[in-house]
Amino acid sequence: MERNGKTKTILEKGSLPKPSATPQRKTNHKEIAISFLKKIKTIHIVAVIGVFSVFIGYLSVAPPTDLPNWPLYSLNARTWQSFERWGQHVKPYHVRLMTTALQHLESRALYVLTYLEVPDFIEKADKPLSCEEIKTMVDEELGYQPLSLSYLCRVLHASAHFDFLEETSDDRYTLTPLSKYLTSSHPKSLKGFVKFYSGDEALVISTALSRSMFSGQSGFKEVYRTELQEHLKVDPMFQDIYDAGTADLSRFHAPAIIADYPPFVSCKHICDIGGGLGTFLHAILEYYGFNINGTNFDLPDVIENSRAYFKGMNIEDKVSLVSGNFSKKLPQFNCDCYLLKDILENFSDEDASVILATLLSVMKKGNRLLVIERVMHTGTFSDEKFKALMDLTMMAFNPSHSRLRTSEELYFLLEGSGFVEPQTYQTRAGYNIIEAYPDSQ
């Protein structure tokens, strides 16, 4: 057919008609550049906002907490949370795993610096020190067996990569903002904390966690065949290390906890049950100009160390020290406010209920109980990460079934033990304060 003639002719030539080509858009380098600049501008804006918020936070410090006021604290916390999460996703997964597997060595380097008092020597010298100079100071002043110069230099070099020290171009070392917290003179020194949680005993105990997974016992009991509190009675040196570590935590967090619970001012006499050396109680009394009286109650050996802590402060008329065992019996105190700080987390639900019932038996109508603990699922990403580490610490050091709890779990314990009207106060220290009262019926 004639209308197919054209098609027939084309087919006979062995080719098909070419489809009409779609016109391609020329690459617009200007638009690409503008788009790239917009992305860069967005990143810069986010970075500037983050840095600016932190800067404003530091300018808005509210003594004595060393933390910005609540709105700025929340803004800073969210900003750092975003940066921390972003940093985790940017770092390759295999690098994160390998770094974490070796992180115990970073902790050991931190312990060695603290144990050898390297930050104190650098601060005392008031200038950068060489490895040789640090070795001489340690050998002469601490009286240990002479250090290996080669090993010391390698630990110092590694510590510079961990930001514990700063290494100068001429191989000398000076302090960083981190290592200043390892000096004895720092008002919030963490020397005791590092010596306890990164020390030789802690390393051995933490390695026993693999056995704890099968036995259901604490890492401490796996190693020492007894629980921590029983061992402390027969090991005074470890008792001193333990007391110093817990005292550092109390001293570090006290300002923010006190500032974020204004009702402390209405207390006339505070009893700190299981108060350790008494650093937290002392911080409260000092904050309110010693217009409040206080009683520190703990085991006899702990109270002896508490006497040494309070010696020379000339506040005997404001602080009384009483020894006993809060799990068994409490004396009749003349207190209107009772504190349980970092106590219930160390015990199982059954043992915690016994402690609360014992405390209830000596409290009067209108008295107030303050349970001060890290409560799970109530803080920022960084807070929760630290709580997770402390919860693992519970498994390592404390009796079976001790753990950090949620608000609901703590409320259940309090109400089941005869306390009513529980109310939670959040603090900028990562702690929560749960206020409760004895049931009047």
C-alpha positions as CSV (number, residue, x, y, z in Angstrom):
1,M,0.0,0.0,0.0
2,E,1.1,3.4,-0.9
3,R,0.8,4.9,2.5
4,N,3.3,2.2,3.7
5,G,5.7,2.7,1.0
6,K,7.8,5.0,3.0
7,T,8.0,2.6,5.8
8,K,8.8,-0.3,3.5
9,T,11.6,1.7,2.0
10,I,13.2,2.5,5.3
11,L,13.0,-1.1,6.5
12,E,14.6,-2.3,3.3
13,K,17.6,-0.1,4.1
14,G,18.0,-2.0,7.4
15,S,17.4,0.9,9.8
16,L,14.7,2.2,12.0
17,P,13.7,5.9,12.3
18,K,15.7,7.6,15.1
19,P,13.6,8.9,17.9
20,S,13.7,12.6,18.3
21,A,16.4,13.4,20.8
22,T,15.3,15.2,24.0
23,P,17.2,18.5,24.2
24,Q,19.7,18.3,27.1
25,R,20.0,21.2,29.5
26,K,23.4,22.8,29.6
27,T,25.2,22.5,32.9
28,N,24.7,25.7,34.7
29,H,27.9,26.1,36.8
30,K,26.6,29.3,38.4
31,E,23.5,27.5,39.8
32,I,25.7,24.7,41.1
33,A,27.9,27.2,42.8
34,I,25.0,29.0,44.3
35,S,23.5,25.8,45.6
36,F,26.8,24.7,47.2
37,L,27.2,28.1,48.8
38,K,23.7,27.9,50.3
39,K,24.6,24.5,51.9
40,I,27.8,25.9,53.2
41,K,25.9,28.9,54.6
42,T,23.4,26.7,56.3
43,I,26.2,24.7,58.0
44,H,27.9,27.9,59.1
45,I,24.7,29.2,60.5
46,V,24.1,26.1,62.5
47,A,27.7,26.1,63.8
48,V,27.5,29.8,64.7
49,I,24.2,29.3,66.6
50,G,25.8,26.4,68.5
51,V,28.9,28.3,69.4
52,F,26.9,31.4,70.3
53,S,24.6,29.5,72.6
54,V,27.6,28.0,74.5
55,F,29.3,31.4,74.6
56,I,26.1,33.0,76.1
57,G,25.8,30.1,78.5
58,Y,29.3,30.8,79.9
59,L,28.6,34.5,80.2
60,S,25.4,33.7,82.0
61,V,26.9,31.6,84.8
62,A,24.8,31.6,87.9
63,P,27.0,31.1,91.0
64,P,27.5,28.8,92.8
65,T,26.4,26.2,90.2
66,D,29.0,27.0,87.5
67,L,26.1,26.3,85.1
68,P,24.0,28.7,83.0
69,N,20.4,29.5,84.0
70,W,17.8,26.9,83.1
71,P,16.8,28.2,79.7
72,L,20.4,28.6,78.5
73,Y,21.3,25.3,80.2
74,S,18.6,23.5,78.2
75,L,19.7,25.2,75.0
76,N,23.3,24.3,75.5
77,A,22.4,20.7,76.4
78,R,20.4,20.3,73.2
79,T,23.2,21.9,71.2
80,W,25.9,19.6,72.6
81,Q,23.5,16.6,72.3
82,S,23.2,17.4,68.5
83,F,26.9,17.8,68.1
84,E,27.6,14.5,70.0
85,R,25.1,12.5,68.0
86,W,26.4,14.0,64.7
87,G,30.0,13.2,65.7
88,Q,29.1,9.6,66.3
89,H,27.5,9.2,62.9
90,V,30.4,10.9,61.1
91,K,33.0,8.6,62.7
92,P,33.3,5.3,60.7
93,Y,31.7,2.4,62.5
94,H,34.8,0.3,62.6
95,V,36.8,3.1,64.1
96,R,34.2,3.6,66.8
97,L,34.3,-0.1,67.7
98,M,38.1,-0.3,67.7
99,T,38.4,2.8,69.8
100,T,35.9,1.6,72.3
101,A,37.7,-1.8,72.6
102,L,40.9,0.0,73.5
103,Q,39.2,2.7,75.7
104,H,40.3,0.9,78.9
105,L,43.9,1.9,78.1
106,E,42.8,5.6,77.9
107,S,41.3,5.2,81.4
108,R,44.6,3.6,82.6
109,A,46.6,6.5,81.2
110,L,44.3,8.9,83.1
111,Y,44.9,6.8,86.3
112,V,48.7,6.8,85.9
113,L,48.7,10.6,85.5
114,T,46.6,11.0,88.6
115,Y,48.4,8.3,90.7
116,L,51.8,9.9,89.9
117,E,50.4,13.4,90.6
118,V,51.7,14.7,87.3
119,P,49.1,17.5,87.0
120,D,50.1,18.7,90.5
121,F,53.8,18.8,89.6
122,I,53.1,20.8,86.4
123,E,50.9,23.2,88.3
124,K,53.5,23.6,91.0
125,A,56.2,24.3,88.4
126,D,54.0,26.9,86.7
127,K,55.6,26.1,83.4
128,P,55.7,23.3,80.8
129,L,57.8,20.4,81.9
130,S,59.8,17.8,79.9
131,C,59.4,14.1,80.4
132,E,62.8,14.0,82.2
133,E,61.8,16.8,84.6
134,I,58.5,15.1,85.5
135,K,60.4,11.8,86.1
136,T,62.8,13.6,88.5
137,M,60.0,15.2,90.5
138,V,58.1,11.9,90.8
139,D,61.1,9.9,91.8
140,E,62.3,12.5,94.4
141,E,59.0,13.6,96.0
142,L,56.8,10.5,95.9
143,G,59.5,8.1,96.9
144,Y,58.3,5.3,94.6
145,Q,60.6,2.9,92.8
146,P,62.3,4.9,90.0
147,L,60.2,5.2,87.0
148,S,61.1,3.9,83.5
149,L,61.8,7.0,81.5
150,S,60.8,5.4,78.2
151,Y,57.5,4.2,79.5
152,L,56.7,7.5,81.2
153,C,57.4,9.4,78.1
154,R,55.1,7.2,76.0
155,V,52.3,7.5,78.5
156,L,52.7,11.3,78.6
157,H,52.7,11.4,74.8
158,A,49.5,9.2,74.6
159,S,47.9,11.5,77.3
160,A,48.4,14.4,75.0
161,H,46.3,12.7,72.3
162,F,43.6,12.1,74.9
163,D,43.6,15.8,75.7
164,F,44.8,15.1,79.3
165,L,47.9,17.1,78.6
166,E,49.1,19.5,76.0
167,E,52.4,18.6,74.2
168,T,54.4,21.6,73.1
169,S,56.6,21.7,70.0
170,D,59.7,21.1,72.1
171,D,58.3,18.0,73.7
172,R,57.2,19.6,77.0
173,Y,53.9,19.1,78.7
174,T,51.4,21.5,80.2
175,L,47.9,21.3,81.7
176,T,44.6,21.3,79.7
177,P,41.2,22.2,81.0
178,L,40.6,18.5,81.6
179,S,43.8,17.9,83.6
180,K,43.2,20.9,85.9
181,Y,40.4,18.8,87.5
182,L,43.2,16.3,88.5
183,T,45.0,18.9,90.6
184,S,44.6,19.0,94.4
185,S,44.0,22.7,94.4
186,H,41.0,22.7,92.1
187,P,37.8,23.4,94.1
188,K,36.1,20.5,92.2
189,S,39.0,18.2,92.0
190,L,38.2,14.7,90.7
191,K,41.5,13.0,91.8
192,G,39.7,10.8,94.3
193,F,37.0,9.8,91.7
194,V,39.7,8.8,89.1
195,K,41.7,6.8,91.6
196,F,38.7,4.8,92.6
197,Y,36.9,4.3,89.3
198,S,40.1,3.9,87.2
199,G,42.3,2.2,89.8
200,D,43.8,-1.2,89.8
201,E,40.9,-2.7,91.9
202,A,38.3,-1.2,89.5
203,L,40.0,-2.7,86.5
204,V,40.1,-6.2,88.0
205,I,36.5,-5.9,89.2
206,S,35.2,-4.6,85.8
207,T,36.8,-7.5,84.0
208,A,34.8,-9.9,86.2
209,L,31.5,-8.6,84.6
210,S,31.8,-11.4,82.0
211,R,31.5,-13.9,84.8
212,S,28.7,-11.9,86.5
213,M,26.5,-12.3,83.5
214,F,26.3,-16.1,84.4
215,S,26.5,-16.0,88.1
216,G,24.2,-13.0,88.8
217,Q,26.7,-11.7,91.4
218,S,28.5,-8.4,91.4
219,G,31.9,-8.2,89.8
220,F,33.3,-7.3,93.2
221,K,32.0,-10.5,94.8
222,E,33.4,-12.5,91.9
223,V,36.9,-11.2,92.7
224,Y,36.9,-10.8,96.5
225,R,34.3,-13.4,97.4
226,T,32.5,-10.9,99.5
227,E,30.4,-7.7,98.9
228,L,32.0,-4.2,98.8
229,Q,30.6,-3.0,102.1
230,E,31.9,-6.1,103.9
231,H,35.3,-5.8,102.3
232,L,35.6,-2.1,103.3
233,K,35.5,-3.1,107.0
234,V,38.7,-5.1,106.7
235,D,40.6,-3.0,104.1
236,P,41.1,0.5,105.5
237,M,43.2,1.6,102.5
238,F,40.5,0.8,100.0
239,Q,38.0,2.4,102.4
240,D,40.0,5.7,102.1
241,I,40.0,5.4,98.3
242,Y,36.3,4.7,98.2
243,D,35.5,7.6,100.5
244,A,37.6,10.0,98.5
245,G,35.9,8.9,95.2
246,T,32.4,9.3,96.6
247,A,33.3,12.6,98.3
248,D,34.5,14.0,95.0
249,L,31.2,13.2,93.3
250,S,29.3,14.9,96.1
251,R,31.5,18.0,96.1
252,F,31.3,18.3,92.3
253,H,27.5,18.0,92.1
254,A,26.5,19.7,95.3
255,P,26.3,23.4,94.1
256,A,23.8,22.6,91.3
257,I,21.7,20.3,93.4
258,I,21.5,22.8,96.2
259,A,20.7,25.7,93.9
260,D,17.9,23.7,92.1
261,Y,16.1,22.8,95.3
262,P,15.3,26.1,97.1
263,P,13.1,24.4,99.8
264,F,16.4,23.4,101.5
265,V,16.1,26.9,103.2
266,S,13.0,25.7,105.1
267,C,14.9,22.9,106.8
268,K,16.0,23.5,110.4
269,H,18.0,20.3,111.0
270,I,19.2,18.0,108.1
271,C,20.1,14.3,108.7
272,D,22.2,12.8,105.9
273,I,21.7,9.1,106.2
274,G,24.7,7.3,104.7
275,G,26.4,10.7,104.2
276,G,30.0,9.4,103.8
277,L,32.6,11.9,104.8
278,G,29.9,14.6,105.0
279,T,30.9,16.7,102.0
280,F,27.4,17.1,100.7
281,L,25.9,18.0,104.1
282,H,28.7,20.5,104.6
283,A,28.0,22.1,101.2
284,I,24.4,22.6,102.2
285,L,25.1,24.1,105.6
286,E,27.9,26.4,104.1
287,Y,25.5,27.5,101.3
288,Y,23.0,28.7,103.9
289,G,25.6,30.3,106.1
290,F,25.4,27.6,108.7
291,N,21.9,28.7,109.7
292,I,20.9,25.0,109.4
293,N,22.1,22.3,111.7
294,G,23.2,18.9,110.3
295,T,23.8,15.3,111.4
296,N,25.9,12.9,109.4
297,F,25.1,9.2,109.9
298,D,27.1,6.3,108.6
299,L,29.1,3.2,109.5
300,P,31.6,3.6,112.4
301,D,34.7,3.4,110.1
302,V,33.2,6.0,107.8
303,I,32.3,8.3,110.6
304,E,35.9,8.2,111.9
305,N,37.1,9.5,108.5
306,S,34.3,12.1,108.7
307,R,35.7,13.4,111.9
308,A,39.0,13.9,110.2
309,Y,37.2,15.7,107.4
310,F,35.4,18.2,109.7
311,K,38.4,18.6,112.0
312,G,39.5,22.2,112.3
313,M,36.4,23.7,110.7
314,N,35.1,25.0,114.1
315,I,31.5,24.0,113.3
316,E,31.1,21.4,116.0
317,D,27.9,23.2,117.3
318,K,26.4,22.9,113.8
319,V,27.3,19.3,112.8
320,S,27.0,16.1,114.8
321,L,28.5,12.8,113.7
322,V,26.6,9.6,114.5
323,S,27.6,6.0,113.7
324,G,25.4,3.0,113.1
325,N,23.8,0.9,110.4
326,F,20.8,2.3,108.6
327,S,19.8,-1.2,107.3
328,K,19.1,-2.4,110.9
329,K,18.3,0.4,113.3
330,L,18.4,4.2,113.4
331,P,18.5,6.4,116.6
332,Q,15.8,8.9,117.2
333,F,17.1,12.1,115.5
334,N,15.9,15.6,116.1
335,C,15.7,16.3,112.3
336,D,13.0,17.7,110.1
337,C,14.7,16.9,106.7
338,Y,16.2,13.5,105.9
339,L,18.6,12.8,102.9
340,L,19.2,9.6,101.1
341,K,21.8,10.5,98.4
342,D,23.2,7.8,96.2
343,I,21.9,5.2,98.7
344,L,18.9,3.3,97.3
345,E,20.6,2.7,94.0
346,N,23.1,0.4,95.8
347,F,20.5,-2.0,97.0
348,S,17.9,-4.4,95.7
349,D,14.2,-3.5,95.9
350,E,13.8,-5.7,99.0
351,D,16.8,-4.1,100.8
352,A,15.8,-0.6,99.7
353,S,12.3,-1.2,101.1
354,V,13.9,-2.2,104.5
355,I,16.0,1.0,104.5
356,L,12.9,3.1,103.8
357,A,10.8,1.3,106.5
358,T,13.6,1.8,109.0
359,L,13.8,5.5,108.2
360,L,10.1,5.9,108.4
361,S,10.1,4.4,111.9
362,V,12.1,7.4,113.3
363,M,10.5,10.2,111.2
364,K,7.7,12.3,112.6
365,K,4.6,13.8,111.0
366,G,5.6,16.7,108.8
367,N,9.2,15.5,108.4
368,R,10.5,15.5,104.8
369,L,12.5,12.8,103.0
370,L,14.7,13.7,100.0
371,V,15.9,10.9,97.8
372,I,18.7,12.3,95.6
373,E,19.7,9.9,92.8
374,R,20.3,9.7,89.1
375,V,17.0,8.7,87.7
376,M,16.9,6.8,84.4
377,H,15.3,8.4,81.3
378,T,15.0,12.0,82.7
379,G,18.0,13.8,81.3
380,T,19.9,14.8,78.1
381,F,21.7,12.4,75.8
382,S,25.0,13.0,77.6
383,D,23.3,12.5,81.0
384,E,21.7,9.2,80.0
385,K,25.0,8.0,78.6
386,F,26.8,8.7,81.9
387,K,23.9,7.1,83.8
388,A,24.3,4.0,81.7
389,L,28.0,3.8,82.7
390,M,27.1,4.3,86.3
391,D,24.5,1.5,86.1
392,L,27.2,-0.8,84.8
393,T,29.2,0.3,87.8
394,M,26.4,-0.8,90.0
395,M,26.8,-4.3,88.5
396,A,30.5,-4.2,89.1
397,F,30.7,-3.0,92.6
398,N,27.4,-3.4,94.4
399,P,25.2,-6.3,95.6
400,S,23.1,-8.2,93.2
401,H,20.1,-6.4,91.8
402,S,21.3,-2.9,92.7
403,R,20.7,-0.5,89.9
404,L,19.7,3.0,88.8
405,R,15.9,3.2,88.7
406,T,13.2,5.1,86.9
407,S,10.9,7.7,88.6
408,E,8.0,5.2,88.5
409,E,10.2,2.5,90.3
410,L,11.3,5.0,93.0
411,Y,7.7,6.2,93.5
412,F,6.6,2.5,93.9
413,L,9.3,1.9,96.5
414,L,8.4,5.0,98.5
415,E,4.6,4.5,98.4
416,G,5.0,0.8,99.3
417,S,7.1,1.8,102.3
418,G,4.6,4.3,103.7
419,F,5.6,7.6,102.1
420,V,3.1,9.8,100.3
421,E,3.0,12.9,98.0
422,P,6.2,12.1,96.1
423,Q,7.3,15.0,93.9
424,T,10.3,15.2,91.6
425,Y,12.7,18.2,91.2
426,Q,15.2,18.1,88.3
427,T,18.7,19.5,88.7
428,R,21.4,20.6,86.4
429,A,23.8,18.1,88.0
430,G,22.1,15.1,86.2
431,Y,20.4,14.2,89.6
432,N,16.8,14.2,90.5
433,I,15.4,15.0,93.9
434,I,12.3,13.1,94.9
435,E,10.6,14.7,97.9
436,A,8.2,12.6,100.0
437,Y,6.5,12.7,103.4
438,P,5.5,10.0,106.0
439,D,1.9,8.9,105.7
440,S,0.1,10.7,108.5
441,Q,-2.4,7.8,109.0
